[in-house]
Amino acid sequence: MEFKPELKVVTERGDLGREFFQLLLAVELSGSLKGASEALKVPYSTAWNTVARAERILGVKIVEASKRGGTTLTDRGRELLRRYMAEAGKMGLVLGLSDFIYAGSHDPIVEAALQRSEAYFVGSMRGLLLVSEGLAHFGGIHLGDNVQAVRIYGGGLRLIHGFKREVGVASRRELRRLRDIVGLKIVNRQPGSGTRLHIDRVLSTLRLTPEKVPGYDRIAPTHDEAARIVAEGEADYTITLRYVAERYGLYFMKLWDEEFDFVCRRGLERRVAQFVRELELGPGYAPKPNMGRVEPTIK
């Protein structure tokens, strides 16, 4: 027997729990409210009433008619679903509507390929554990020596080689040396993420403890969110990808290249390898020579 806490969104007008977010994800996956009701095996009227109640509680539109027919999530609805899934993933909870669930580090190229998919961007380590525990099918990691990380924390999982990406300091004003970040306000990433490890390592080289770093407790769940916060002037810098920094018009000071690989359950190697080979890499990315290949069995 197993007991798990339920994650809910609570407001003065009411609360929204797992069933509501399963419906949102089902709409995202199927492209219609009718398809979502069929996937969840609930009457269409029940699905419609659930959406109407949620919109009254939140005071915003959550779904809208698609120009291509059917129903789609509004930007607010999609953002709400994304935030719920990120928090659920941290708690070891998944909605479980897909046969190809991603849990792992955030990457904008990977995120684009996972549109209309069930994806939890919870960081490398937490994602690795969710896949290892059987709650997700595959995920992306960047933990330095990824093979060794899988050997230690992902017993029984397979590793598929991915790509390299440029990592550095993204800032609103040009920085010429790493020490220039001292005294500036950072936007951080969640504990357990590969980028958080990068940030803590960089600060350690400068002999900066968290209490000496303005903004250290400000957490952004993705590279895009961190860059947006900097671009809008709420922070001075973050550590992120060249691809993201350039997309938000930020200065970029490269620190290193890192390897981003994928892990999956046994039996899914071919499907994940195909997913990896079909990724469309952008500026600041480079394929590894063995991109899409399965690492020999890790013991």
C-alpha angles and dihedrals in degrees: 000000000000131000122198129182116246118234113223138176106228126197135163089262097051144296136274123211143177097303092057093050091046086057092050091050091047089054090050092049098043101033095228142065089232091054090047093052090050092049091050093040094234128128115269089238090057092051092048092049090049091055093045091051092049092050090052091049095047099034093225138096112261103177134027139179113277120232087229093052129268125054133303136185118259118235088261092049092049092048091050091051092047092051093047092050092049091052092043091052090054088057094048093253126132131180090227102208098130136066090216107050118174122209120170148070121351119250123165094221091051091044091054090052090050097057110141089017135112104257132165115195098199103141133270100283098043090045091050090053093047090053091044090051091051096246093115132030101221143350146180125253139184108181101143101256097033094180091055091046091055090046091055104035107018106055111185096012126122125229123220116195116240134172145300123249134187116249126193149123116306113198143164092236126040116268119198101188135023094247089065089081092067109116094011123119116255133199108217135205130235121282111263095033120120091234091054087056088052092050094049091047092051092048090048091055087055090047091241119150119205094256089058094054115083111226095015092136094052104104127198117191097212141026090250094053091049092050092046091054090053093044091052092052099250090119136016100226149348136188111251145124127307088233092058096040092054092046090058095042095249130146113254128208109188118225104172148320118262134196119239113197137171134237128199144169118271112273094035097077096107094047094049092043089054090049090052095048091052095054113120106223121208138196113321093028132101129180117245112241088248097041110159095016123126116238112237113262112302114218 
